Structure formats: C-alpha cells, structure tokens
Amino acid sequence: MPYSGLADFITQLEKAGELHRISSFADPVLEIAEITDRIVKNGGKALLFENNGTRFPLLINAYGSERRLSMALGTDDISATAGELEKLFNMLTGSAGSVSDRIRSLPELIRVAGYLPVHTRGRGRCRQVIHRKPDLTMFPVLKCWPHDGGRFITLPVVHTRHPVTGKTNAGMYRMQVFGPDTAGLHWHRHKTGANHYEEWKKTGKKMPVSVSLGGDPVYTYCATAPLPENINEYILAGFLRKKRVKLVKCLTNDLYVPADADIVIEGYVDPSEPPVMEGPFGDHTGFYSLADLYPLFHVTCITHAADAVYPATIVGIPPHEDTWLALATEKIFLAPLKLAIQPEIIDFHMPVAGVAHNLVIVKIKKSFPGQGMKVISSLSGAGQMMFTKYMVVVSGDVDIRNYRELAAHIAENTVPERDFVFSTGPMDVLDHSSDRFSFGGKAGVDATEKLPEETGGIRPAGVSSDPPDIDPAGILNVPFIKGYREYRINGRNKILLLGANPSDDSGSVDRICRLLKENSGLLSCCLVLVLDHTVDLEDLNIVAWQLLGNSDPVRDHCFISPGSVLIDGTIKVYRKGGFPRPWPNVVCASRETIESVDKKWDSLGFDRSVPSFSLSYSGLLRDGGDTVSI
C-alpha cells in the first residue's frame, strides 16, 4: 500500500505492534545513536523519539526487520514483489512466450505504465510550511559516534540533474551539517551525483540540488537501489507502491521532488567553489570513513509538511538497518541480474559481515566447464558488483545462507591454486584495506561442482577422514601468536583461526606463512585465517567482518600447500614499511555516552535492559581517534 508520508507509515507501524515511542528526552548528539544501536542489534522495534529538543519527532530503525521492510515496500512478501518484477522483465524483453502470450500481456504493460512518475502543479504536502530563511539546525540532526566530524543527515534522498541530457537522479548521499544553510555532500566518485557534478563544472553554472526526507518510505529504499544510471528511481518506486509518484517543482530551483515528502531542502552547489573537508563519519563498514574533500551545498529554502517527521538511521559495526535494505536488494534485483547479465544465476547473497561490497555469494545452474569463472568475469564489472572484494560462485544443492553448509561445499569443491582468480580494480571509496584509494585487489572463487574437464585429475586435498587435533602453538612457536581456534567443517576439512599481535614483530604474518609451509604435513587445514589478537575467535560474525574489511585479497593471500591457503586479516599499519594511508579505527560509543544512556534507560519505556554492544567491541579499538595512531 502507498503511504502519504511518514506519519501515515508510523500509524501503520503502531497498529502492527512495530513501533516504540520514547517521550523522555534523548539527545541527538550521541545518545539517540547509542539507544538505537542497542535496539537494532537486539532485533527491536522502530523507534520514535518525540522529545529530542526540536519540534520534529525522529523516526529510526523503521527498516530494521523483514516485516517492517515489507511494510515499507507495501507488500506482505518481498519475494512476491520480486516475482512480479521478473514477470515484468520477461514481458519487456520478449521472453514471455508466444506472440499470443505477448498480446495478452499488453493490459498488464498498460497498467504498469500507470506507475510512471508524473509532474503536478499542486503545492503538495511537502510545502505546507515554507522557510525562506533556511535553518538546518531546526531538525534533530544526529551525531552518531564520538569521532564523527559533526552532525549528519543520514537518510537524505539527493536529487540532481545532468545539465545536458536532463536525466535526473535520486541518490542516497549523507550530508554533514556545517551551519544553518550549508552542508557537505558526500557523493563518491563512482556515483551518479558525482558524475552530474563533473558535468556541471563544464557549464560554469551553479548546480541545482534538492534533498527530500521522508514521504512514502519506499523512496528511501529506491534511492539506495542499484539501478542502472539514468533509470529514474521513481519508476521503481511507483512499481513497488502500485501507484505513480507525484512530483512537484521546487520553489528556488527547477528540480522536482515527491509531493508527499515530509521535508524538502532546496539549494545548489557552486562547482567553481573549492571543495570542503567532510567527515570523519562512523560508517556502515564498521570503521570510520575518514575526512576528505567534497562539494559544499548551499541551502536556499526549506519546506515541510505540517506533521513532518524527521527520518534517520545509524550505521556502524553490523548489523544495522542497511542489512535489511540489502536483503530487499538481493530479492528484488535477482531477476534483472539474471535477465540482463547471467541467465544461469539461481540466487545471490551478500552476507552481513561483508557490509554489501566485501563478499558476494552467487549460486548458478551449471551446465558446462568453466561456467563458474565465466560468471565471476561477467559479474565483476556489472554495476555496483564492480566493488565486490571477494566473489564466490557455487552450484548444486547448497543453501548459500546456511554458512556451515556453504563452507563445507566450498571446501569440497575448491582447490585454491586452481580455483582462485585474482585481479585488481575499482574499490568502494570506503574500503580502507587497499594500499591505494578506491583501487585494490579482488578474488574470485570458483566453488562450483567440477566437471571432468575442469579437474585435470586434481581434487581438493582436504585432510584425512579423521584429522588429528594438533596444537598450532607447538608448531608456530612464536610470541606474537596469542591464540588459536580450529573449526571442523566436516570430516575432511578444518579451518584454523590464529590471533596474532603484529605490533610485536613486523612481518609476523610472513613468518606464519613460512612456518606453515615448513610444517604443512603436520598442520593440515584447507583455510588459515590470521586475525588481530584483539578479535574474539569464538565470534565468527566478528571474525568474518574483520577479515573481509582488513584484507586485500591479492596482497594478503598465501598458498601454504596444495589445497590450503592463508588470508591475512590483521591490521596493516604495523607491517614492515608501514601503510601508505591512514588506517581507520572501529566504530564504538564512548564510555561517557554508554553511562549516560544507562542512567536514563528506565525512563525510555523498554521492558528490559539492553547493555551496550560497544562494550563488546571496545577491545578492537586502537589508540587514536578516528584513525589508528602508532
């Protein structure tokens, strides 16, 4: 069902028992984020902070469960929505069957055409209140983490237009508020907003920019969706909500925004102005994204609905709300991925620990040799898949969301020297592990069931059917190894986790590789993962997140023996020769904020206490602020 704004959505959330109202005061500076972090990670409800020092209630964690995400997208079942999209793509691509089948599909196509966005002359709900003298400080803008550079608008839908083609974009780019009428626009070099900005530079004119907040919650999802460039996000929004989006023209520029938005911030970017330092910011990677130069946004007007609600989100060490948005993307965009790129794809999955771009699992229907490598090659350059650091392709009867089953399948069908392919390419600008900014190593793993032509007589080595449990400390007798943990995947395969303190001895991981090679006959594991000694080796979610975030696949792999590979997931600032870029710290609440929230917890109306998750992660912090100091 379509919603006429966040107030309408809140009503439905409350009816469904999915909303918790907080009437006691919570500070937008650090407190709201700490409260939300506890509730999100505990699987709690959407939160409405009604007393935040402003006139605008703040809604957060609205997308933080599959049920609420389904409600936001106007469906009872996201998979059913994905099925409708696949049917539509089949009709559009002419794969719906015979000519008579296509003729019968015409009424459906006509109906879908009714979902296209339309410009309207009305004022719209978004202009019930107009502020010609804009002041961004009227909103409860969050400072989420202690080393953030300031307060950030975290759920803005940023509207831009190409100066030549006129094509529009609605993207999700965070905004750091600098003052009443200025903010930094954090659009990455790979994003459409940045592309429009570069084109406006050539014109010598100011670039119009308008930001909408709220409205139908489906708009927020569509702004994050991996649509091809120049595809209007409100086409997808109309299809999902089963009602066309009405757009109204802004008052101070020529852009159009949803008429039912809660808040609209109009303005411009002057490409002739030098960029400004924006950040740092505790990001969805679980690490701080560091301060860098971005365009300055000048606000010319602010309008909002009379009952406007300010939407926000927080990110940090996963999971957070963006986990559920990624779930929707997995389901909704499977059909376009199959039809446009790889018809053999059955499913794909982005594990939470991979923070969207560090790990993608792809399942295919395999019918010929080399097909796994073919899929890796094709997907590696497809849209936002180009940022993927580790891509694993599987086939056969395996549940790619059952990680124990998946690990066993990969071990049984992979010879690292044969089935790993390494390359370099563009990386998400938030990736901190590569030596060079936004460019680094990638690994593709062909873990499909092998056909005779692919094996060459080589089978996964694994270990004996009853592998001995050997104390790695007896083999790796070096002081910087502080702990280890073995995990038996199945009867033939084990994974060894090592906790090392690289600050004790530069090049320690290189020494581990040499020792393992020398003793490969004694210590038989298909995979050895080296983590910092501060990582809890019993918490496999944190192990995976740290490994994926801190490793460059090309630089940080080592083949130990036939069938065995080591990946170095340790912090790199202590390596011999240092690291060429600042290394970000992990994101955790400060002790002061934790204690402040603890004191007021009973007044927040929750039925039980929830301790701060930052207490569990604080051991991962290194000396320094947003960056690690050595």
C-alpha positions as CSV (number, residue, x, y, z in Angstrom):
1,M,0.0,0.0,0.0
2,P,1.2,3.5,-0.7
3,Y,1.7,5.9,2.2
4,S,1.1,9.6,2.2
5,G,4.0,10.4,4.4
6,L,5.9,9.1,7.5
7,A,3.0,10.0,9.8
8,D,0.8,7.6,7.8
9,F,3.6,4.9,7.9
10,I,4.0,5.4,11.7
11,T,0.3,4.8,12.2
12,Q,0.5,1.5,10.4
13,L,3.7,0.5,12.3
14,E,1.9,1.2,15.6
15,K,-1.1,-0.8,14.6
16,A,1.2,-3.7,13.7
17,G,3.0,-3.5,17.1
18,E,6.2,-2.5,15.3
19,L,6.7,0.9,16.9
20,H,8.1,2.1,20.3
21,R,7.5,5.7,21.3
22,I,10.0,7.5,23.5
23,S,8.6,10.5,25.2
24,S,11.5,11.3,27.6
25,F,14.3,13.5,26.3
26,A,17.1,11.8,24.3
27,D,19.9,13.9,22.9
28,P,20.5,13.8,19.1
29,V,24.2,14.2,19.9
30,L,25.4,10.6,20.6
31,E,22.5,9.4,22.9
32,I,20.0,8.6,20.2
33,A,22.5,6.6,18.2
34,E,23.6,4.6,21.3
35,I,20.0,3.8,22.2
36,T,19.2,2.8,18.6
37,D,22.4,0.6,18.3
38,R,21.2,-1.4,21.3
39,I,17.7,-1.9,19.9
40,V,18.7,-2.6,16.3
41,K,21.2,-5.3,17.3
42,N,18.7,-6.8,19.7
43,G,16.0,-7.1,17.0
44,G,13.8,-4.4,18.4
45,K,11.1,-2.2,17.1
46,A,11.2,1.1,15.1
47,L,11.8,4.0,17.5
48,L,10.0,7.3,17.5
49,F,11.9,9.9,19.6
50,E,9.3,12.5,20.4
51,N,11.4,14.6,22.7
52,N,14.7,15.5,21.1
53,G,15.0,19.2,21.5
54,T,13.2,20.1,18.3
55,R,9.6,20.3,17.1
56,F,10.1,17.3,14.8
57,P,9.7,13.7,16.0
58,L,12.6,11.5,14.9
59,L,11.9,8.1,13.3
60,I,14.7,5.5,13.3
61,N,15.0,1.7,12.7
62,A,12.0,1.9,10.5
63,Y,13.5,-0.7,8.1
64,G,15.2,-2.8,10.8
65,S,13.3,-6.1,10.3
66,E,11.9,-8.1,7.3
67,R,8.4,-7.3,8.4
68,R,8.9,-3.6,8.6
69,L,10.8,-3.5,5.4
70,S,8.0,-5.4,3.7
71,M,5.5,-2.8,5.1
72,A,7.7,0.0,3.8
73,L,7.7,-1.5,0.4
74,G,3.9,-2.0,0.5
75,T,3.9,-5.8,0.4
76,D,3.4,-8.8,2.6
77,D,6.2,-10.7,0.9
78,I,9.2,-9.2,-0.8
79,S,9.8,-12.4,-2.7
80,A,6.3,-12.0,-4.3
81,T,7.3,-8.5,-5.3
82,A,10.5,-9.9,-6.9
83,G,8.3,-12.4,-8.8
84,E,6.2,-9.5,-10.2
85,L,9.3,-7.7,-11.3
86,E,10.6,-10.8,-13.0
87,K,7.3,-11.2,-14.9
88,L,7.5,-7.6,-16.0
89,F,11.1,-8.0,-17.2
90,N,10.1,-11.1,-19.2
91,M,7.3,-9.1,-20.9
92,L,9.6,-6.2,-21.7
93,T,12.4,-8.4,-23.1
94,G,10.0,-10.5,-25.2
95,S,10.7,-13.7,-23.3
96,A,7.1,-14.2,-22.1
97,G,6.3,-16.9,-24.6
98,S,4.5,-16.9,-27.9
99,V,3.1,-13.9,-29.8
100,S,-0.3,-14.6,-28.4
101,D,1.2,-14.6,-24.9
102,R,2.7,-11.2,-25.5
103,I,-0.5,-9.8,-26.9
104,R,-2.3,-11.0,-23.7
105,S,0.4,-9.2,-21.7
106,L,-0.5,-5.8,-23.2
107,P,-3.1,-4.9,-20.5
108,E,-0.5,-5.6,-17.8
109,L,2.0,-3.4,-19.6
110,I,-0.5,-0.6,-19.8
111,R,-1.2,-1.0,-16.1
112,V,2.5,-0.8,-15.3
113,A,2.7,2.4,-17.4
114,G,0.3,3.9,-15.0
115,Y,3.0,3.7,-12.3
116,L,5.4,6.1,-14.1
117,P,6.1,9.4,-12.1
118,V,4.2,12.5,-13.1
119,H,4.8,16.2,-12.5
120,T,1.9,18.0,-10.8
121,R,1.2,21.7,-10.3
122,G,-0.1,21.3,-6.8
123,R,1.7,22.6,-3.7
124,G,2.0,19.1,-2.3
125,R,2.1,18.1,1.3
126,C,5.8,18.9,1.3
127,R,5.1,22.6,1.1
128,Q,2.6,23.2,3.8
129,V,5.2,25.1,5.7
130,I,7.8,27.3,3.9
131,H,11.0,28.7,5.4
132,R,12.5,31.3,3.1
133,K,15.3,31.9,5.6
134,P,16.5,28.3,5.9
135,D,18.0,26.8,9.1
136,L,19.1,23.2,9.1
137,T,19.6,23.4,12.9
138,M,15.8,23.2,13.3
139,F,16.0,19.5,12.7
140,P,17.2,16.8,15.2
141,V,20.3,16.0,13.1
142,L,22.3,13.2,14.6
143,K,25.9,13.0,15.7
144,C,26.2,9.2,15.9
145,W,29.7,8.3,17.1
146,P,32.3,10.1,19.2
147,H,34.8,10.8,16.5
148,D,32.3,12.0,13.8
149,G,33.2,15.3,12.4
150,G,29.8,16.8,13.3
151,R,26.1,16.1,12.8
152,F,25.0,14.2,9.7
153,I,21.7,13.9,7.8
154,T,21.7,10.1,7.3
155,L,18.6,9.4,5.2
156,P,18.6,12.2,2.5
157,V,17.3,11.5,-1.0
158,V,19.5,13.8,-3.0
159,H,18.0,15.0,-6.3
160,T,20.3,16.1,-9.2
161,R,20.1,16.6,-12.9
162,H,22.5,16.2,-15.8
163,P,23.0,19.6,-17.4
164,V,23.0,18.3,-21.0
165,T,20.8,15.2,-21.1
166,G,18.3,16.4,-18.4
167,K,18.4,12.9,-16.9
168,T,17.7,13.0,-13.1
169,N,19.0,11.0,-10.2
170,A,17.7,10.5,-6.7
171,G,20.6,9.0,-4.7
172,M,21.4,8.4,-1.0
173,Y,24.4,10.6,0.0
174,R,25.0,11.6,3.6
175,M,25.2,15.3,4.4
176,Q,27.3,16.9,7.1
177,V,25.6,20.0,8.5
178,F,28.1,22.9,8.8
179,G,25.7,25.6,9.7
180,P,22.1,26.9,9.2
181,D,22.4,27.0,5.4
182,T,25.5,24.9,4.4
183,A,26.3,21.2,4.4
184,G,28.8,18.8,2.8
185,L,27.6,16.4,0.1
186,H,29.3,13.0,0.4
187,W,28.8,11.6,-3.1
188,H,31.5,9.1,-4.1
189,R,33.4,9.4,-7.3
190,H,31.6,6.4,-8.7
191,K,28.1,7.7,-8.0
192,T,25.7,9.4,-10.4
193,G,25.5,12.6,-8.3
194,A,29.3,13.0,-8.7
195,N,29.0,12.4,-12.4
196,H,26.4,15.1,-12.7
197,Y,28.6,17.4,-10.6
198,E,31.6,16.9,-13.0
199,E,29.3,17.8,-15.9
200,W,28.0,20.9,-14.2
201,K,31.7,22.1,-13.8
202,K,31.9,22.3,-17.5
203,T,29.0,24.7,-17.8
204,G,30.3,27.3,-15.4
205,K,26.9,27.4,-13.8
206,K,25.6,26.6,-10.3
207,M,24.3,23.0,-10.0
208,P,20.7,22.7,-8.6
209,V,20.4,20.2,-5.8
210,S,17.3,19.4,-3.7
211,V,17.0,16.9,-0.9
212,S,13.9,15.2,0.3
213,L,13.4,13.4,3.6
214,G,10.6,11.0,4.4
215,G,7.4,10.8,2.4
216,D,6.4,7.3,1.3
217,P,9.2,5.1,2.9
218,V,9.6,3.3,-0.4
219,Y,11.5,6.4,-1.7
220,T,14.4,5.8,0.7
221,Y,14.8,2.2,-0.5
222,C,14.7,3.2,-4.1
223,A,17.4,5.8,-3.5
224,T,19.7,3.0,-2.3
225,A,18.7,0.5,-5.0
226,P,21.4,-0.5,-7.6
227,L,19.6,0.8,-10.6
228,P,21.4,1.5,-13.9
229,E,22.5,5.1,-14.4
230,N,19.7,7.2,-16.0
231,I,16.9,5.0,-14.8
232,N,14.5,7.1,-12.8
233,E,14.3,5.9,-9.2
234,Y,10.6,6.9,-9.0
235,I,9.7,4.4,-11.8
236,L,10.8,1.7,-9.4
237,A,9.0,3.4,-6.5
238,G,5.8,3.6,-8.5
239,F,6.0,-0.1,-9.4
240,L,6.6,-1.1,-5.7
241,R,3.9,1.1,-4.2
242,K,1.5,0.3,-7.1
243,K,0.8,4.0,-7.5
244,R,2.6,6.6,-9.5
245,V,4.7,9.1,-7.6
246,K,3.5,12.7,-7.9
247,L,6.4,15.2,-8.2
248,V,6.2,19.0,-7.6
249,K,8.7,21.6,-8.7
250,C,10.9,23.2,-6.1
251,L,10.5,26.8,-5.2
252,T,14.1,28.0,-5.7
253,N,15.4,25.7,-8.4
254,D,14.0,23.6,-11.3
255,L,14.2,20.2,-9.7
256,Y,11.2,18.0,-8.9
257,V,10.6,16.2,-5.6
258,P,7.9,13.9,-4.2
259,A,4.8,15.9,-3.3
260,D,4.2,13.8,-0.2
261,A,7.8,14.3,1.2
262,D,8.0,15.2,4.9
263,I,10.8,17.7,4.4
264,V,12.5,19.3,1.4
265,I,15.8,21.1,1.5
266,E,16.4,23.1,-1.7
267,G,19.7,24.7,-2.8
268,Y,22.7,24.5,-5.1
269,V,26.4,23.5,-5.4
270,D,28.7,26.0,-7.0
271,P,31.3,24.0,-8.9
272,S,33.6,27.0,-9.0
273,E,34.0,26.8,-5.2
274,P,36.7,24.7,-3.8
275,P,35.5,21.5,-2.1
276,V,35.4,21.4,1.7
277,M,36.5,18.8,4.3
278,E,33.7,16.5,5.2
279,G,33.9,13.8,7.9
280,P,35.1,11.7,9.5
281,F,32.0,9.5,9.9
282,G,31.3,6.2,11.6
283,D,30.2,4.3,8.5
284,H,28.4,1.1,7.6
285,T,31.7,-0.7,7.2
286,G,32.1,-0.6,11.0
287,F,35.1,1.7,10.6
288,Y,35.3,5.5,10.3
289,S,35.3,6.8,6.8
290,L,38.0,9.5,7.0
291,A,37.7,13.2,6.3
292,D,38.0,14.1,2.7
293,L,37.1,16.9,0.2
294,Y,33.5,17.1,-1.0
295,P,31.2,19.7,-2.5
296,L,29.6,22.4,-0.4
297,F,25.8,22.5,-0.6
298,H,24.1,26.0,-0.1
299,V,20.6,25.8,1.2
300,T,18.2,28.4,-0.3
301,C,14.8,27.2,1.1
302,I,13.3,24.6,3.4
303,T,9.8,23.4,3.2
304,H,8.0,20.6,5.1
305,A,4.6,19.1,5.9
306,A,2.7,20.4,8.9
307,D,3.0,17.0,10.6
308,A,6.5,16.3,9.3
309,V,8.6,13.6,10.9
310,Y,12.4,13.6,10.6
311,P,13.8,10.2,9.4
312,A,17.2,9.0,10.3
313,T,19.4,5.9,10.5
314,I,22.7,4.9,12.0
315,V,25.4,2.7,10.7
316,G,28.4,1.1,12.3
317,I,29.6,-2.4,13.2
318,P,26.9,-4.6,11.5
319,P,24.1,-5.5,11.7
320,H,22.1,-2.3,11.2
321,E,19.1,-1.2,9.2
322,D,21.1,-1.3,6.0
323,T,21.3,-5.1,6.5
324,W,17.6,-5.3,5.7
325,L,17.8,-2.9,2.8
326,A,20.4,-5.2,1.3
327,L,18.0,-8.1,1.9
328,A,15.4,-6.4,-0.3
329,T,18.0,-5.8,-3.0
330,E,19.0,-9.5,-3.0
331,K,15.4,-10.5,-3.7
332,I,14.2,-7.7,-5.9
333,F,17.2,-7.5,-8.2
334,L,17.8,-11.2,-8.8
335,A,15.5,-11.1,-11.9
336,P,17.2,-8.2,-13.6
337,L,20.6,-9.7,-12.8
338,K,19.6,-13.0,-14.4
339,L,18.0,-11.4,-17.5
340,A,20.5,-8.7,-18.2
341,I,23.8,-10.4,-17.4
342,Q,23.7,-14.1,-16.3
343,P,20.7,-16.3,-17.1
344,E,22.3,-19.2,-15.2
345,I,22.1,-17.4,-11.8
346,I,19.7,-19.0,-9.4
347,D,20.4,-16.8,-6.3
348,F,22.9,-14.4,-4.8
349,H,23.6,-13.4,-1.2
350,M,25.5,-10.6,0.5
351,P,26.4,-11.8,4.0
352,V,26.0,-9.1,6.7
353,A,29.7,-9.4,7.7
354,G,30.6,-8.3,4.1
355,V,28.9,-4.9,4.5
356,A,27.4,-5.2,1.0
357,H,30.6,-5.0,-1.1
358,N,33.2,-7.2,0.6
359,L,31.6,-10.6,-0.1
360,V,29.0,-11.8,-2.6
361,I,27.9,-15.5,-2.9
362,V,26.4,-16.4,-6.2
363,K,24.6,-19.7,-6.9
364,I,24.3,-20.9,-10.5
365,K,22.8,-23.7,-12.5
366,K,25.9,-25.2,-14.0
367,S,25.9,-27.0,-17.4
368,F,29.4,-26.6,-18.9
369,P,33.1,-26.4,-17.8
370,G,34.4,-23.0,-16.9
371,Q,31.0,-21.6,-16.2
372,G,31.9,-20.5,-12.7
373,M,34.8,-18.5,-14.0
374,K,32.6,-17.1,-16.7
375,V,30.2,-15.8,-14.1
376,I,33.0,-14.3,-12.0
377,S,34.3,-12.4,-15.1
378,S,30.9,-11.1,-16.1
379,L,29.7,-10.0,-12.7
380,S,32.9,-8.4,-11.6
381,G,32.2,-5.4,-13.9
382,A,28.4,-5.3,-13.6
383,G,27.2,-2.1,-11.9
384,Q,27.9,-1.9,-8.2
385,M,29.2,-5.5,-8.4
386,M,32.4,-3.9,-9.5
387,F,33.2,-3.0,-5.9
388,T,33.0,-6.7,-4.8
389,K,36.2,-7.8,-3.0
390,Y,35.5,-11.5,-2.6
391,M,33.1,-13.2,-5.0
392,V,32.3,-16.9,-4.5
393,V,30.3,-18.9,-7.1
394,V,28.7,-22.2,-6.2
395,S,26.4,-24.7,-7.9
396,G,24.4,-27.8,-6.9
397,D,22.2,-28.4,-3.9
398,V,23.6,-26.0,-1.3
399,D,21.9,-23.4,0.8
400,I,24.0,-20.3,0.4
401,R,22.5,-18.7,3.6
402,N,23.5,-21.7,5.7
403,Y,27.1,-20.8,6.4
404,R,28.3,-24.2,7.8
405,E,26.8,-26.0,4.8
406,L,28.2,-23.4,2.4
407,A,31.7,-23.7,4.0
408,A,31.6,-27.5,3.5
409,H,30.5,-27.1,-0.1
410,I,33.3,-24.6,-0.9
411,A,36.0,-26.9,0.8
412,E,34.8,-29.9,-1.1
413,N,34.8,-28.2,-4.5
414,T,37.8,-25.9,-4.4
415,V,41.5,-26.3,-5.0
416,P,42.8,-22.8,-4.2
417,E,45.7,-22.8,-6.7
418,R,43.2,-23.9,-9.4
419,D,40.0,-22.2,-8.5
420,F,41.1,-18.8,-7.1
421,V,41.4,-16.0,-9.6
422,F,43.0,-12.7,-8.5
423,S,42.7,-9.3,-10.1
424,T,42.7,-5.6,-9.3
425,G,40.1,-3.0,-10.0
426,P,37.8,-0.3,-8.6
427,M,37.0,-0.5,-4.9
428,D,34.4,1.3,-2.8
429,V,35.9,4.5,-1.6
430,L,35.1,3.4,2.0
431,D,37.4,0.4,1.7
432,H,40.5,1.0,3.9
433,S,42.5,-2.1,3.3
434,S,44.0,-1.5,-0.1
435,D,47.3,0.4,-0.5
436,R,45.7,2.8,-2.9
437,F,42.5,4.8,-2.5
438,S,39.4,3.2,-4.3
439,F,41.6,0.8,-6.2
440,G,42.8,-2.6,-4.9
441,G,42.8,-6.4,-5.1
442,K,39.9,-8.8,-5.7
443,A,39.4,-12.5,-5.5
444,G,37.0,-14.8,-7.4
445,V,36.5,-18.3,-6.1
446,D,35.0,-20.9,-8.4
447,A,33.5,-23.3,-5.9
448,T,31.1,-24.9,-8.3
449,E,30.9,-28.7,-8.6
450,K,33.6,-29.5,-11.1
451,L,33.1,-31.4,-14.3
452,P,35.7,-33.8,-15.6
453,E,37.2,-31.3,-18.0
454,E,38.0,-28.9,-15.1
455,T,39.7,-31.2,-12.6
456,G,42.7,-32.3,-14.6
457,G,42.9,-35.1,-12.1
458,I,43.3,-32.7,-9.2
459,R,40.9,-33.0,-6.4
460,P,40.5,-30.8,-3.2
461,A,43.2,-32.1,-0.9
462,G,41.3,-31.7,2.4
463,V,42.8,-33.8,5.2
464,S,42.4,-37.4,6.3
465,S,39.0,-38.7,7.2
466,D,39.9,-38.4,10.8
467,P,42.3,-35.4,11.0
468,P,44.3,-35.1,14.2
469,D,43.9,-32.2,16.5
470,I,47.3,-30.6,16.7
471,D,48.2,-27.7,18.9
472,P,49.3,-24.9,16.5
473,A,51.3,-23.4,19.3
474,G,53.6,-26.4,19.2
475,I,54.4,-25.7,15.5
476,L,54.1,-22.0,15.4
477,N,56.2,-21.3,18.4
478,V,56.4,-17.5,18.0
479,P,55.5,-15.0,20.7
480,F,53.2,-12.9,18.6
481,I,50.6,-15.7,18.2
482,K,48.3,-15.1,21.2
483,G,45.6,-17.7,20.5
484,Y,44.0,-20.1,18.0
485,R,40.8,-21.8,17.3
486,E,40.1,-24.8,15.0
487,Y,36.7,-25.3,13.3
488,R,35.9,-28.7,11.8
489,I,33.8,-28.1,8.7
490,N,33.1,-31.7,8.1
491,G,35.0,-35.0,8.4
492,R,37.7,-33.9,5.9
493,N,38.2,-30.2,6.3
494,K,39.2,-27.8,9.0
495,I,39.6,-24.0,9.3
496,L,42.3,-22.6,11.6
497,L,41.9,-19.2,13.1
498,L,45.1,-17.6,14.5
499,G,45.1,-14.5,16.7
500,A,48.3,-12.6,16.2
501,N,49.7,-9.3,17.5
502,P,51.6,-7.9,14.5
503,S,52.8,-4.9,16.6
504,D,55.1,-7.3,18.5
505,D,57.1,-8.2,15.4
506,S,56.9,-6.5,11.9
507,G,56.3,-9.0,9.2
508,S,54.8,-11.6,11.6
509,V,52.3,-12.9,9.1
510,D,55.0,-13.6,6.6
511,R,56.7,-15.7,9.3
512,I,53.5,-17.5,9.9
513,C,53.3,-18.3,6.2
514,R,56.9,-19.7,6.2
515,L,56.3,-21.8,9.3
516,L,53.1,-23.2,7.9
517,K,54.7,-24.1,4.7
518,E,57.6,-25.8,6.5
519,N,55.1,-27.8,8.6
520,S,52.3,-28.3,6.1
521,G,52.4,-32.1,6.6
522,L,51.6,-31.7,10.3
523,L,49.1,-28.9,10.2
524,S,46.5,-29.7,7.5
525,C,43.8,-27.1,7.1
526,C,42.1,-26.0,3.9
527,L,41.9,-22.4,5.2
528,V,44.0,-20.5,7.7
529,L,42.7,-17.0,8.8
530,V,45.0,-14.7,10.7
531,L,43.2,-12.0,12.8
532,D,44.4,-9.5,15.3
533,H,44.8,-10.9,18.8
534,T,42.1,-8.5,20.0
535,V,39.4,-10.3,17.9
536,D,37.2,-12.9,19.7
537,L,37.9,-16.0,17.7
538,E,34.7,-17.5,19.1
539,D,32.5,-14.8,17.5
540,L,32.5,-15.9,13.8
541,N,30.5,-12.9,12.7
542,I,33.1,-10.5,14.0
543,V,35.9,-12.8,12.6
544,A,34.3,-12.6,9.1
545,W,33.7,-8.8,9.4
546,Q,37.3,-8.1,10.4
547,L,38.9,-10.5,7.9
548,L,36.9,-9.1,5.0
549,G,37.4,-5.5,6.0
550,N,41.1,-5.6,6.7
551,S,42.3,-7.8,3.8
552,D,43.3,-7.0,0.3
553,P,42.9,-10.4,-1.5
554,V,45.9,-10.0,-3.8
555,R,48.3,-8.7,-1.2
556,D,47.1,-10.7,1.8
557,H,46.9,-14.3,0.5
558,C,49.5,-17.1,0.8
559,F,49.3,-20.6,-0.7
560,I,50.6,-22.9,2.1
561,S,50.4,-26.3,0.4
562,P,48.3,-27.9,-2.3
563,G,44.7,-27.3,-1.2
564,S,45.5,-24.8,1.6
565,V,45.5,-21.0,1.6
566,L,46.1,-18.4,4.3
567,I,44.4,-15.0,4.3
568,D,45.8,-12.2,6.5
569,G,43.0,-10.1,8.1
570,T,45.2,-8.3,10.6
571,I,45.6,-4.5,10.8
572,K,48.3,-3.4,8.4
573,V,49.7,-0.2,10.0
574,Y,52.4,-2.3,11.8
575,R,53.7,-4.1,8.8
576,K,57.3,-3.6,7.6
577,G,57.5,-0.2,5.9
578,G,54.1,0.9,7.4
579,F,51.0,1.6,5.5
580,P,50.6,4.4,2.8
581,R,47.2,5.6,4.0
582,P,45.6,6.4,7.4
583,W,44.1,3.3,8.9
584,P,40.6,3.9,10.4
585,N,39.5,2.9,13.9
586,V,36.5,0.8,14.6
587,V,33.2,2.5,15.5
588,C,32.3,2.3,19.2
589,A,30.3,4.6,21.6
590,S,32.3,6.4,24.2
591,R,32.3,5.3,27.8
592,E,30.6,8.6,28.7
593,T,27.7,8.1,26.3
594,I,27.2,4.5,27.4
595,E,27.0,5.6,31.0
596,S,24.6,8.5,30.1
597,V,22.2,6.1,28.3
598,D,22.5,3.5,31.1
599,K,21.3,6.1,33.6
600,K,18.2,7.1,31.6
601,W,17.3,3.6,30.3
602,D,14.5,3.1,32.7
603,S,12.8,6.3,31.5
604,L,12.8,5.1,27.9
605,G,9.9,2.7,28.3
606,F,11.6,-0.5,27.3
607,D,10.5,-3.7,29.1
608,R,14.1,-4.8,29.9
609,S,17.6,-3.5,30.0
610,V,19.9,-4.0,27.0
611,P,23.7,-3.5,27.6
612,S,25.7,-1.5,25.1
613,F,27.2,-3.6,22.3
614,S,30.1,-1.2,22.1
615,L,31.3,-2.7,25.4
616,S,31.8,-6.0,23.5
617,Y,33.7,-4.3,20.6
618,S,35.8,-1.8,22.6
619,G,38.7,-4.3,22.7
620,L,39.1,-3.8,18.9
621,L,39.8,-0.1,19.4
622,R,43.4,1.1,18.9
623,D,45.0,4.2,20.3
624,G,43.9,7.3,18.4
625,G,40.6,9.0,17.4
626,D,39.0,8.2,14.0
627,T,42.4,6.8,12.8
628,V,44.9,4.4,14.4
629,S,48.0,6.1,15.8
630,I,51.3,4.2,16.1
